[in-house]
Amino acid sequence: MSRERKHSLSIAGHRTSVSLEDPFWTALKEIAAAEGRTMTALIVEIDSRREGNNLSSALRLHVLAHYRRLAAGS
């Protein structure tokens, strides 16, 4: 299993850090690039839509949903 890496970023004017395993960071970078935006912009959007999950969980769920959509062909 890949070890977690912590990244720091600013969301809504405050600094926060997020720990995710390397494959999730890679997937977020790929998703952001495919959408023509920065990874930080993607994370800010995911953060604004999360409901009760911590940010790390919300990011993992976003990656899962993205690849499920691709697998379903939509």
Backbone bond lengths (Angstrom), bond angles and torsions (degrees), N, CA, C in turn:
res aa  C-N    CA-C-N  psi(-1)  N-CA   C-N-CA  omega(-1)  CA-C   N-CA-C  phi
1 M - - - 1.457 - - 1.526 108.72 -
2 S 1.277 115.21 139.69 1.452 122.20 179.37 1.525 110.16 -70.71
3 R 1.311 116.28 143.25 1.461 118.36 178.65 1.515 110.43 -79.48
4 E 1.311 115.53 157.53 1.462 120.75 179.35 1.519 109.89 -78.33
5 R 1.326 114.90 144.89 1.462 121.84 174.04 1.512 107.98 -121.93
6 K 1.299 115.34 140.20 1.453 121.06 -179.55 1.521 109.31 -99.44
7 H 1.324 116.40 132.63 1.461 122.93 175.43 1.518 108.21 -122.07
8 S 1.311 116.63 139.85 1.464 121.57 176.59 1.514 109.24 -104.60
9 L 1.338 116.27 141.98 1.455 121.31 177.87 1.521 109.33 -156.08
10 S 1.324 115.51 168.43 1.466 121.61 177.54 1.515 109.35 -103.01
11 I 1.332 115.68 129.35 1.457 122.65 176.55 1.518 107.32 -131.11
12 A 1.318 116.13 124.05 1.468 122.12 178.57 1.520 111.39 53.73
13 G 1.316 115.87 39.14 1.456 121.07 174.91 1.517 115.94 81.95
14 H 1.321 118.53 4.56 1.462 118.61 176.97 1.531 110.34 -128.55
15 R 1.319 114.63 149.05 1.460 120.81 -179.95 1.517 109.60 -80.03
16 T 1.315 115.44 140.01 1.455 121.18 175.60 1.517 107.89 -145.04
17 S 1.293 116.00 163.64 1.462 119.80 174.87 1.520 108.47 -127.89
18 V 1.324 114.42 148.40 1.459 121.79 -176.62 1.516 107.72 -130.55
19 S 1.320 115.45 133.88 1.465 121.00 176.53 1.518 109.54 -108.44
20 L 1.329 115.14 124.56 1.466 122.37 176.95 1.522 108.92 -142.16
21 E 1.314 115.49 155.77 1.449 120.18 174.51 1.533 109.52 -70.86
22 D 1.326 116.55 152.96 1.467 121.92 -177.03 1.534 114.08 -51.11
23 P 1.338 119.85 -43.99 1.472 118.11 -179.95 1.528 113.26 -59.93
24 F 1.323 118.31 -31.73 1.463 120.21 177.72 1.521 111.15 -71.76
25 W 1.343 118.02 -39.33 1.469 119.61 176.26 1.527 109.81 -62.40
26 T 1.326 116.50 -42.94 1.464 120.55 178.81 1.521 110.57 -61.20
27 A 1.335 116.57 -45.58 1.467 120.20 180.00 1.521 111.39 -62.49
28 L 1.327 118.01 -42.14 1.464 120.62 178.59 1.529 111.35 -61.91
29 K 1.326 116.78 -40.31 1.469 120.50 177.03 1.524 110.55 -62.57
30 E 1.334 116.79 -43.21 1.464 120.82 179.84 1.528 111.29 -65.46
31 I 1.322 117.41 -43.18 1.465 121.47 178.87 1.521 110.17 -62.04
32 A 1.328 116.56 -47.38 1.467 120.71 179.75 1.526 110.73 -60.18
33 A 1.321 117.14 -45.32 1.467 120.53 -179.94 1.529 111.10 -62.01
34 A 1.325 116.62 -41.65 1.467 120.41 179.52 1.522 111.41 -64.14
35 E 1.329 116.61 -28.93 1.462 121.66 179.27 1.523 112.75 -92.45
36 G 1.330 116.68 0.20 1.461 121.02 177.12 1.518 114.85 70.24
37 R 1.325 116.01 35.63 1.464 118.83 177.83 1.518 110.34 -142.31
38 T 1.308 115.12 173.04 1.455 119.10 -179.73 1.520 110.30 -78.23
39 M 1.310 114.76 159.55 1.456 119.28 176.79 1.536 110.17 -64.00
40 T 1.323 116.96 -37.24 1.468 120.31 177.83 1.521 110.78 -61.27
41 A 1.318 118.17 -42.97 1.466 121.23 178.57 1.529 110.73 -61.90
42 L 1.315 117.17 -40.99 1.456 121.41 177.39 1.525 110.30 -62.48
43 I 1.326 116.86 -46.18 1.464 120.98 -179.04 1.524 110.95 -63.60
44 V 1.327 117.29 -40.23 1.466 120.40 178.13 1.529 110.21 -60.82
45 E 1.331 117.49 -41.96 1.468 120.29 178.43 1.526 111.23 -64.05
46 I 1.330 116.51 -45.67 1.463 120.26 179.17 1.526 110.04 -60.98
47 D 1.314 116.61 -41.42 1.465 121.22 178.76 1.525 110.94 -60.94
48 S 1.323 117.46 -39.35 1.465 120.75 -177.09 1.530 112.33 -69.92
49 R 1.340 117.41 -20.59 1.466 121.31 -177.11 1.522 113.94 -103.30
50 R 1.306 117.72 -6.64 1.473 118.50 -174.21 1.522 110.75 -72.16
51 E 1.302 113.74 147.24 1.462 120.39 -177.21 1.519 109.75 -123.46
52 G 1.302 116.84 91.29 1.451 120.61 174.68 1.516 116.31 83.59
53 N 1.326 118.64 -22.32 1.468 120.48 177.44 1.510 109.82 -74.34
54 N 1.325 116.46 150.42 1.460 116.64 170.80 1.524 108.10 -71.06
55 L 1.303 117.21 163.99 1.463 121.14 -172.94 1.523 112.00 -62.18
56 S 1.316 117.84 -41.57 1.470 119.98 179.15 1.529 111.10 -58.40
57 S 1.323 116.53 -44.68 1.465 120.26 178.69 1.523 111.12 -64.70
58 A 1.327 116.69 -42.36 1.463 120.68 179.37 1.527 110.71 -60.69
59 L 1.324 117.73 -39.10 1.463 120.87 179.15 1.525 110.73 -67.33
60 R 1.314 117.11 -43.51 1.470 120.07 178.18 1.526 110.29 -61.26
61 L 1.330 117.25 -43.88 1.461 121.20 179.93 1.527 111.86 -64.49
62 H 1.337 116.86 -35.74 1.463 120.44 177.46 1.530 110.07 -64.56
63 V 1.313 116.91 -44.38 1.470 120.71 178.63 1.526 109.59 -61.53
64 L 1.324 117.41 -45.88 1.461 121.28 178.92 1.530 110.96 -58.70
65 A 1.323 116.74 -47.65 1.471 120.82 -179.65 1.527 111.11 -62.25
66 H 1.324 116.89 -40.10 1.470 120.90 179.56 1.529 110.87 -59.63
67 Y 1.334 116.26 -49.20 1.455 119.20 -177.39 1.524 112.36 -73.46
68 R 1.314 117.77 -27.78 1.469 119.93 172.38 1.519 110.94 -64.56
69 R 1.344 116.92 -42.60 1.465 120.41 177.26 1.526 110.29 -60.78
70 L 1.331 116.60 -43.78 1.475 119.51 178.98 1.533 110.88 -62.85
71 A 1.306 117.06 -41.54 1.460 120.46 -179.60 1.533 111.75 -65.94
72 A 1.329 115.17 -32.15 1.467 119.54 179.15 1.533 112.15 -80.29
73 G 1.333 115.24 -9.42 1.446 119.87 178.33 1.503 115.34 81.87
74 S 1.350 116.63 20.21 1.464 118.59 -179.94 1.503 111.60 -116.62
